[in-house]
Amino acid sequence: MRRSYKWIAFAVCFALILLLGVEVVPLADRAIVVGLAIDGDEEGFTVAAQILVPSDDDSKSSGYIISEARSETLSGALTKISEQSNLIVAMSHCNLVILGKGVIDGNAYGALDYLVRNAYLSENALLLASEGSAADILSSKTAYSETSSFYIQRALMEFGYYNDRTVRTVKDFLVSHFSYNSGNWLPIVTRREAQSEQNPGDSGGGTESPSGSGERQYVFDFSRTAVFRDGSYVFTLDERGTAGLAYVNSRIEEGSLTVKDEVTGDVYNYFIVTSRANKKFDPDAMSAETKVKMELILKEVLSASVAYGPEDVEPDDGNVARIKESVESDIEAAFEECRAYGVDIFDLYGGFYGKGGAEWRDNDSKNYLARTRFVVDVEITFH
């Protein structure tokens, strides 16, 4: 009987939908945003949206425009973009958000909270920080793609599991914001001109766009990381710190690692097949151990004295020690710098609390970050 009631209720709801209709906004009336840049200051926000423009020719790819507006609030800026374009701003396809310096120095969480709750932004959208203007990054002409948003997405999603960058989504940032001490981070995106051999008579230093418009083209770098606490920027991790953060908090499936024998001058380059970290916590001893397991392939050796062949798959003990030292020092550098600023970048509190429970929280958690003995162990296998 209950099942029949459910079917009757379903049929009634379905009939009401058919009778009343569902308002659907045609695609032609929507501004399809694929990338968003948010800059801010004390007076409000400047929002730049990268909006797809469909091509009338099926043989050509879609183009885009950058629509920019300023208002005291994010909602006001997005409304102005709708008014400028005479289209309804649609955020459902926006997979990239860049926060400018003015936003990360202020309340980054507040801006994201509005977008997720009110503008239908996906929590899986990639999130980055910019040291300067976020709009400048979004509007940059890229050397390898027509759209900067798609280029950055590919760099982080398809090649984001390298050891020289980290990847964060809006959801990752929001979740970490509500951790015990709000320790958080975002990859910093910077741009540089794509260099090429200049044509005769070309006095410029970069690569011109294929259209011949003379606009400079750029490539992007993600090798540094902005560290946050309580939703605001604290400091920047350099390339070594970023690698250390990636070794612990990411599963690395590709990448490159280079070490040098200071005595002979030989240089060894390895391909990272996989690298993953496991953490162990001892709340009684205030010890946190991170064990990194790496699988490597020896790819290249630069040596003036020794010839290496395909059979030299596994290096000697001295080279293994150099690899371990390189990885361990990167991780320790990231941890110590974050500890100096009071940022629990590896969520030690969560690990200690998970093992020690309320007793540890109530009796031993005071000043836990400064008291922690942080241990790193690297285990290496070769293919």
N, C-alpha and C positions, 0 to 999 in steps of 0.2 A: 504494500500500500504506500509506504513512504517513497519507494522508487517512482511510483506513478505520479505522486505529488511533485517530485523533482522534475519529471518530464513536462508536466503541465506548466510549472513555473518557468521552465526554460522556453517552452513554446510561447508563453505570454510575453516574455521579455523580447524574444526574437521578433514577434509580431509588432511590438511597440517600436522597435528599432526600424523596421521596415516602414511603419506608418509615419513616424516622426522624422525619420531620416537622420543621417550623420553628416555633419558639415565637414567636408574635405577640401583643404586648400589645394588648388591645382599647382603642379610643379612649376608652371610658368609664373606663378604669383609668389614664389618663394625665393629668398636670397639664401642660397645654399652655402653656408659658411664652412670652410674646410680648415681654417686656421685663425687663431685669435691672439692678438697682442694687446696687453694691458699695461699702460704706463700711468703713473699717478704722482700727485704732489699734494700739498696741503689744501689746495683748492678743488680737487676732484680728480677725475679719471679721463684719460684719453684712450679710446679703444679703436684699434685697427682690425678690420675683418677682411680676410682673404675670401672673396666670393667667386664661385665658379660662374662662368658665362658660357652657356651651351653654344656650340658651333652649328651654324646652319648647314655646313658641309659635313656629311658623315665621314668623309675621308680625312678630316682634320680633327685633332684633339680639341677639347674645350679650353678656352682661355680663362683668364680671371681678372678681377679688378681688386684694388685695395680701397675699401671704404673706411674713412676715419671720422670720428666724431668725439666731441668733448662734452662732459657734463659733470655735475657734482656727484652723480651716482652712476654705477654701471648700467642700471636699468635705463636711466636717462640717455646715456650714450648709445645703447643699443636701439632705443626708440628713435633717436636721431638718424641712425644708419637706415632704419626702415623708411623714415621720411625722405631721406636723400635718394634712396633707390626705388621708392614706391613699391617695395616688396616686403613681405613678412620675413623677418630674420628667422632662419631655421638652423638650429644648433645640433640637430641629430647626427650630422655627418662631420662635425668638428672633432677631429682626433688630435689636435695640437693646440696647446695654450702656452704662451710665453709671457712671463711676468718681468716687467722692467724694473730697473733699480729702485725707482720710487715706490713700487708696490712691495718688493721684498723687504725693503727697509721699514715698511709700515706694517699693515695688517694683511698679509698674504692670505691667511685663512679666511678672513671676512669676505674677500673678493671671490674666492672659490666657493664658499658656502652659498653665496647668492646664485652663482652660475649653476651649481648642481641642483639647487632647490627650485629655482624659478625660470631658468633658461634652457632646461632639458639638455644640459651638457652631459655627455657620458662620463661616468666615473672612471672609465678605462682610457680616457683621453690622455695622451702624453703631456707631461708638465715639465717645463724648463724655466730657468732663470737667465736673465741677461744683465750684464754689468752696466749697460747703458740703456738705450732706447730699444724696447721690444719691437716697436713698429719698424725700426730700421732692419732688424733681423728678418721680420716677416716679409718686408717689401724687397728684400735682396733678390736680384736675379742670380739664379744658380747656374753653375757650369754644366751640370749633368741632368737637369730636369727642368721642365717648364714652370713648375710650381714649387716654391720653397717649402710649403707645408708637406707635400708628398715626399720631397727629397729628405727632409729631416725625419719624417716618419720611417722611411726606409732605412736611414742610417741608424736609427735606434731600435727598430723592431727586427729587421733582418740581420743587422750587424751590431746589435746592442749587447750581445753576450760576449763581447771582447773584454779584456782586462784593463783597457784604457778609458773606460767610460761606465757610467751607471745609467740605469733606466728607471724613471719614476712615473707613475700615473697619478691622476687627481686623487683616486681612491687611496693609493699608498700614502700620499702626503696627508690626507685628512685623517687616516687611521693613526699615523705616527704622531700627529698633532695632539691626539688624545691619550698618548702614552703617559707614563708617570711624570717624566720631566720634559715632555714635548720635544725630545731630540729628533731632528729631522734633517733632510738634505734634498737638494735638487741639482741635477747637472746644469752647468753653465754653458750656454751656447755662445760662441764668438765666431766672427766671420773674418776671412781674409781673402784678398783678391786672388783669383785663379791665374797663375802665371803661365805664359806661353811665349814662344819665340815671336818677337815682334816682326811684323811685315815691314818691308822697306817703306820708310816714311811715316811709320807709326811711332809716335812719341809717347804713347801711353805705357803703363806698367802692368796692365791686366789684360784679360781676355774679353774681347767684345762679344756681344750677343750675336747669335746667328742671323738675326734680322738686319744686322748692319747698322743698328741705331746708335752705336757708340756707347751703350750702357755697359758698365763694368759687370763682370760676373764674379761670383764668390763661391767659396767652399766653406764648410762649417767645421768647427772643432768643439769637442765635448770633453776634453781631458781634465777639466777642473770642476770642482764641486762646491756649491754654496751650502753651508751648514747653518741650520736654524735652531732656535729654541723659543718656545712659546709663540711660534708663528712668525718670528722676525729673524732676519739675517744676522748672523754672528760673525762669521769669518769664512774664508775660502781655503779649501784643501787644494794643494798643487797636484801635479801629475802623479807624484809618488803616493800621496795620500788618497787620491782617487783610485789608484790601482789597489791599494790596501783595502779600501772600502769595498771595492768590487770583489776581491778575493773572499771576503767574509760574508757579505750580504747578497751576493749574486751567484748564480750558477753559470760559470764561464764554459762555453762550448767551442769557442774559437779565440784566437789571439796570438800574440807573439811575445816571447821573452828572450832577452839578449843578455849574456854575461861575458865578462872579459877576464882572461888570465893576466894579471898585472905583471907577472914575471916574464912570460914569453910574448905577451902582446896578442895572443890568439883570441879571436872573437867567435863566440858560439851563439847561434840563433836557433830557438826552439819554437815549434808550433804547439799551442795548447789544445789538446784534444778535448779534455774536460778538466774542470777544477771545481770542487765543491767543498764547503766547510761544514764541520759539525762542532757544536759548542757543548762543553761540559762544565757544570757549576758545582762548587762545593761551598755552600753558605757558611759552614762552620769555620773553614779556613779562609774564607773570602777570596777564593781562587776561581778564576775563570779561564778555562783552557779552550783554545780554538785549534782544531786539527784540520789542516787543509790537505786533501788528497788530490794529486795532480797526475794526469797522464800526458806525456810529452812525446814529440817526435823531433829528433835532431834534423834540422832543415839545411843549415848552412854553417860552414866553418871557414873563417878567414885566417890562414896561417901561412907564414913565410917559410916555416921549417919542417912542417909535418904534412904529409899527404893523407887525406881522409877519403875512404871509399864507402860504398853502400853498406859494407859489413859493420861499419862503426856506428851501430845503432845506439849503444849505451855508452855514455861518457865515463871517464874515470871518476874515482871518489872525490878528487879535488874539484872537479867541475860540478858534481852533484852538490857539494857543500856550498859552492858559489850560488847555485840556483836557490837553495834553501835560504841562504843568507839574504838574497835579493828579495824574495817573497816575504820572509819574516820581517825584514826591516821596513818594507812598505806598509805592512799591517800595523806594526808597532808604531810607526811614525803617525799614521792616521789616528790610532787610539790615543797616543800621548798628547797630540795637539788638541784633539777634542776634549780630553780630560782636563787640559789646562784651561779650557774655556767653560768647563762644567757641562759639557754636552755628552750624554750617554748614547753615542752613535751606534753601539752594538747591542743596545737594550740589555745591559747587564742586570738592571733591576728586575726585568721580567724573568730572567734566568734564575737569579737568586730567590726571588719570591716563589717561582714555580717549584723549586726544590725545598725551600725552608718554610713556606707558607706564612701564616699570620704571625707565628712566633718570631721568625726572622724579621718580618716587617716591623714588628713592635719593639724588638730589642736590639737588632743589629744593623738596621738599614740606614741609620744616621751617617751621613757623609760617606756612603758606600763607594762612590766613584773614586774618591781619593785613596781609599783603603784597599781597593781591589788589587790582587796580584794577578796580572794579565800574562798568560803564557801562550805562546804560539808554537805549534809543531807542524812541520811540512813533510808529507810523505810523497815520494816521487816514484813513478814507474814509467818505463819507456816502451815505445812501440818500434 
